[in-house]
Amino acid sequence: MKLIQLPTQAFEERLKQEIEENPALDTGKEESEDLDDDLSNEFDDDNDDERSEKEEVEDINIDEYLSDDEIPDYKTQANNYSEDDEEKNVPYAAGTSFHQSLKNQLNTFRLDEEEQAIAEFLVGSIDDSGYIRREIIDLVDDLAFTANVFTTEEKVVTILKKVVHTLDPLGVGARDLKECLIIQLKAKDKTKYRSLSIDILEGAFDHFVKKHYNKLQEKFHISEDELKEVIKEISKLNPKPGSSYAGNNKIAEQIVPDFSIKIIDGELDLVLNARNAPELHVSREYNNMLKGYQEATVKSKSQKDAIFFIKQKLDSAKWFIDAIRQRQQTLLITMNTIMQYQYDYFLTGDERKLKPMILKDIADKINMDVSTVSRVANSKYVSTPYGTKLIKVFFSESMKNDQGEDVSTKEIKKILETVIEKENKKKPLTDEKLAGILKEKGYPIARRTVAKYREQLDLPVARLRKEI
């Protein structure tokens, strides 16, 4: 069960660990020499001085430990994927961190010892988005307690504005979104619309954020076209200057699909990633050691101890190989059942064709526990003609349409998203109107349910979707 839960890269690490810890395991293609006869392994009593010629014999069938005898149909061969996929080590770019870059820029200013300490403390207080979220009075207190620098709020604000706010990227060190946008605008060459943008942000930031465009036009005596230019100017700014820093050394998670679904001659073809199907077998050295022991006429105590160790490692290797085969089989059976259940979607890519599907539906079809299906769905990815997707996204609850048919909530969300995309942005549709449209399309759902689905789609309320 633990192996099933592991995604491809974590599985490879687990495999590597097992191979390092168990010398009886080997990878790659290798011809194994099967021993025709059962190996008799002799062990003596605890009394080393009194050895009997008739020693205890334990039969070990070496064939049971070899994995080369049978290769199951579900086992994917290594030559089914390109050589590029062989690169399993993810290179990480080395570079200067975001905060280190800001500190390096401080060296371009002429600051006395106290000012340098304050500036460095302020830079250290900047979060990954580029903001200082703490109150100035709290920073003053921390400077006193942690850096032994006793200063005033006024001096900290002065260093913040004259030094930190001039660092690159522009807007870094701002205490809120309003200040961040204004810093960026003031750093640019002055134009009519930039000056107007600054005035609007400084004098009516709440109206701008809430898109009360009529109030802005009245307050600043501007036309709709002028307001459009202001919106265009502000939309060019970066609300999170810290996140744009290219050298912040944040490691992006690399997703390796566990399955691949392709359309071949109008039919779906499912393949397990070959990196999930390693070729494991008993190492040749161990075979030779066992064979040598079998052929030896005189067997010493040390030889018998070595063979006992080998037997333990063979048992462990056989268990691990079987566990991996079960993992491969479970993954393929589960994903194949999901693919057949959502056949129309994988064939077309149309999310409206996703059927309602819960974990129990798949578990019942493959006669496995729901927890097993959950482990596969929550940690595995599948490469499809429409992108790489987490398997759990294909699961959804159901509801009945006006004809009494079960439909997926994903289908409703997709239709809702399409309706919002095509709405008149000058007069966005309220949740009440969206519920009415969905009802006309055959999906009778309440306004509060529409609001829930809209929030899950990360779409704002009608007022915040308004454009001019």
N, C-alpha and C positions, 0 to 999 in steps of 0.2 A: 504493500500500500504506500510505503514511503517512496519507493522508486516511481510509482505511477504519478505521484504528486509533483515530482521534480520536472521543471521545464528542461529543454534540451541542454542548455549550457550548464545548469546545475547537475544534470544527469552525467554529463561528461566529466565534471569534477569528481563526482562520486565514483565513477568508473575508474578514473585515474588513481584515486585514493585506494580503491580495492586492489588494483593491479600492483601498486607500490607495496601494499601490506601483505599481499599473497603472491609469493613467487611462483606458485603453481599455475597462475593465470597468465596467459599470453594472448597477444592480439595479432591480427593479420592472418593471411593465408599461410598455412604451414601443413605439410603432410605429416600426419602422426603415424607412428608405427604401433599398430595394435598388438598387444600381447595375446597370443592364441590361448595360452594356458592361464589358469587362475594362479595368482601369485600367493605363495604361502609365506606368511609373515610370522616369524617366530619371536616370542617374548619369553623372558625368563622370570623366575620368582624374585622376590625381594632379596633373598639370600644369594649374593653374588658368588660366594665361595663354593656353594654346593649346587652346581649346575647338573641337571639331568640331561642325558642324551635324548630323552623324549621330552621335547619342549612343546609348550602350548602353540597351536597353529591357528592362525586366523586367516581365512580366505578373503582376499580382496579382488574383486572383479574390476580390473582397470577399465574395461570397456564402458562401464557405467559412468566413468568420470570424463570420458572423451566426448567433446561436442561436435566432432567432425563427422560422426556417423550419419546423422540426419540433419538436413537443413529444411526447416518448415517452409511452407509456401509463403507464409506471411513475412518471412525474413527478407528484407530489402538488401540487395547487394550494393557494395560500395561504389561500383561503377555507374550507378544510376544518378549520380549528381556530379556537377562539374568540379574541376580541380580547384576552382576559386573557393568552393565551400570548405576545402580542406583547412583553410586558415582559421584556426579556432581561437587564436590569441587576439584579443582586441587591443590595438595600439592606442595608447592614450597620449594626447599631445601635452608636452610639458611647456609651461609658460608662466608669465607673471600673473598672480591672482588679482582679482578686482581691487581688493583693499591695498595690496602691495603697490599696485599701479598708482592709486591715489596718494599713497605715502611718498612714492618716488617723485610725484609732481610737486609735493611740498618743498622739495629741495630747490626748486626754481624761485622761491620767494625768500626775501630777506626778513627773517623773523628772529626776534631775540629768544632766549631760552624759554621764557614763560609762554610766549606766543606759539612757539614750536610745539610745546607740550599740549597746549589747548587745541591747536590744529590737528595734531595726531590723535588726540582723544576724540575729537569730533569725527574724524575720518573712521576711527574704530567703532563709532556708534552708528554708522550708516548700515542699513540692512541690505539684503541682496537686491532689493528693488531700487535702491538708490536713495532711500528716505531716512531721515532721522525722526523716529517716532516718539521720542521722549521729550518731556518738557525741559526748557532751558534751566530752570531752577534745580531740577534733578541732576542735570549734567554738572552744574556748579558744585553740588554736594559731592558727587562722585569724584570730581577732580580733586577736591580737598581730601577725601578719605583714601582714595586709591593711588593718586599721583602726587599727593602732598603739594598741590598747586591751589593757592587761595586767591580767587579772583571774583569778579562780579558778573552778573547777568549781562550787563551792557557790553563788557569786553568780550564775552563769549559770542554774543550776537554780532559784534563787529568783526571778529575773526571768521565767523560763519559766513557773513555776507561778502567780505572783502577777499577772503582766501578760498574757503571751501566751495562756495557757489561759483567760483570761476574755474574749477577743475573740470577736466574732461572725463566722462561725457557730460554735456551741459544739462543742468537740472539736478545734478547729484547734490545731496545734502539738503534738499528741500524738506520742509516739515509737513507739507500737505500737497495735494495735487494742484491746488490753485497757485501756490508759490513755485512749484516745479514748472508749470507752463509759462508763468510770467518770466522766470529766469531765462528760459530758452528764447522767448520772444525778445527780451531786452538785449540779448547777446547778438541778435541779428541786425542787419542794416535796417534803418528806419524806413518804413513806407507808410502810406496812408492807412492801409488795412491792418498792418501790424500794430500801429499806434492805437487804432480803434479796437483791435483785439485786446490789447492791454487794458484799455479803459473799461471794456465790458467785463473782463475777468476780475479786475479790481473792484468795479462798482456794482456788478450784478452777476456774480459767479453762480449763485443758486438758481437764478432765472435761466442762465445758460445751460447748466447741468440738467435742469428739469425740462428744458426745451420749451420754455414759455416765450416763444418767438415774438408774439404780438406785443408783449410787455417790453421786450428789448427794443423793438422798433419804435415804440412810443417814448421810451425813456431816453434813447440816444438820437431820436429823430433821424432814423436811417431807413432806406428803402429795403425791400425784400432782396434785391440783387446785392446790395451792400452787405446785408447780413449773410448772404450765401458766401461772399468772399471771405468774411470773418470766419465762418465755420470751416471753410476750405483751408484757411491759414492755420487755424488751431488744430485741425485734424492731422496736419503734417508733423506736429510735435510728438515727442515720446513721453507717454505718461509714466513709464518705468525705465528710467535711464540706466539703472544698474543692470537690468536683465539684458540689455543690448550689448554689454561688454563682451567682446569676442574672446578675451583671454581669461575668463573667470574660472576656467578649469573644471566646470561642471561636467561630469561624465554622463553622457546620454546613454540610457539603457538600450542595449542592442537586442532586438527581438529576432530570435531564430525560430521560424515556423516549424512546428512539430509535424505538420501534415501539408500536403499540397493537393489541391483539387484542380484538375484541368478538364476542359471540354474537348473531347476527341471524337470526331465524327458524330457530333450531336449527343454524345453520351458523357456522363461524368466519370472521371477516372481519379481514384483516391490513391495516394502514395504516402507511405510513412517516410519521414526524413531519414536518410541513411545514417545520419549521425545518431539516431536513436536505435540503430540495429547493428551494434558492433560485432565483429567476428571474434569470438573468444574460444580458446581451447586450452588444453593442458600443455604446458611447455615441453619442448622436445627434451630438454635436459632432464626433466623429471621422468619422462618415459625411459630414457637411457639409464637413469639411476635405478629405477624399478627393475628394468630388464637385467641390469648388472647384478642386482641383489638376487634375482631369481636364479641366475646361472651360477652364482658363487657356490662353491662346495663347502667352504668354511665361513660361517657367519658370526662376526664378532658382536660384542655388546653395543659398541658404538654404532655399528651398521644397523642393528635392530632399532636403536634409539632414533637414528636418522629416518628409517623407514616409517616408524610410528609418527614422526613429525610430518613426513610426506603425506601419510594417510589423512592426517588432520587437515592439511592444506587442500588435499584433493576433495574431501568432504565439503569444505568451505567453498571451493571453486565450483563444484557441481551445484551446490545450492544457489550460488550467485548467478551462474549461467541460466539455471532454470527460472530464477526470479526475473531476469532480464527478458527471457522468452515470454514469460507470462505478462510482463509489462507491455511488450510489443503487441501481443495478441489482444490484450485488454484495450489498449489505445486504438488499434485498428477496428476492433469490433464496435467500440463505442462511437468512434468518429464516422464509421460507415453507416451506422444506424441513424446518426444525426443527419448525415448527408441524404440518406433515403427519405427521412422524415421531411426535410426541407428541400426536396429535389427541385421544385419549381424555382425557388429562390436561387440556388446555386447555378441553375441553368440560365437564368435571366439577369440576376443581380438586382431585381426589383424588390425592394424591402416590403412593398405592399403584399407580396406573395409569401411572406413569412407566416407560417402557421403558428397558432398558439402551441407552446411546447414547454413543459416543465420537466424537472429532473426525473420525476417518477415515470413519465411517459417513456423515456429512454431506458430507465432501469428495468421496467417491466418487460420491455421487448428483448433485452439481452440477459434477463434473469440474473441481474447483479444488484448489489445494494445501492441505494440512492447516494450514499457517501462516496462510492467509487466513481459514479458519474460526475459528482460534484468536484472531485479531485481533478478529473480530466478537464472539465469545463472551466474551472477557475484559474488554471495555470498553463493552459496550452493554447497555441495559436495555429491558425490554418491559413495557408496562402491560397487565395482564390483569384479568379480573373478580375475581381473587383477590389483587390487589395488584401492585405494581411489583417486578419481579424481574430480577436479573442473569442474562443468558442462560446463562452457564456452569453455573448450578445445575441445568439440565436435563440435563447430561451426567453419566453415572455408569458405573461398571464393572458387570459382570454376574457372576452366579454361578448355578449350577444348583440347582433345588429337588429334592425327592424324586421328582418325576415326570420329571426330566431336562430341564425347561424352563429357559431363560435368564430370570432375573429381575433387576431393578435392585437394587443395594445400597441405593438410596434407599427402595425399597419395604420392605426389611427394617428399615432404621432407623426408618421411620415406624411399623411394627408394634411394634418394640422400645419406642419412645417411648410408644405407646398402652398397652402392657402395664405399663410402669412407672407411668404416670399412674393406672391402675386398681388398682395393688397396694395391699395393706393396709399403710399407713404405719407401723403399730405393729410390723409384721414385714416389712420390705422384702425383696424377692427378691434373692438373691445372683446373681452372674454365672453360676454353675453352674446355678441353677434357671431363670434367664432363657434359657440355652442349651437346657434341656430343654423349655421352653414353645415356643420357636421351632421346635424339632425336631418337636414335636407338630403344629405348624401347617404343617409341610412344608418348613421351612428348616433343613437339617442343617448348623449351623455350630458351630465350636469355642468353648469358653469364652473363650479369649484374643481371638477375633474379636468376641465379644459385648462384651468389655471395651473393645476399640478403638472399636467403634461407639458405645458409651455415652459414652466420652470425647469423641468427635467431636460428640456431641449436647450436650456440656457438662453431663452428668448425673453426680452424685457416686456413690461406692460405696454399697452397701446401708446400712452403718452410719450414714453421714451423711445418708441420706434418712429416717431414723427420726424419727417424731413420737410424742407421747404424747397 
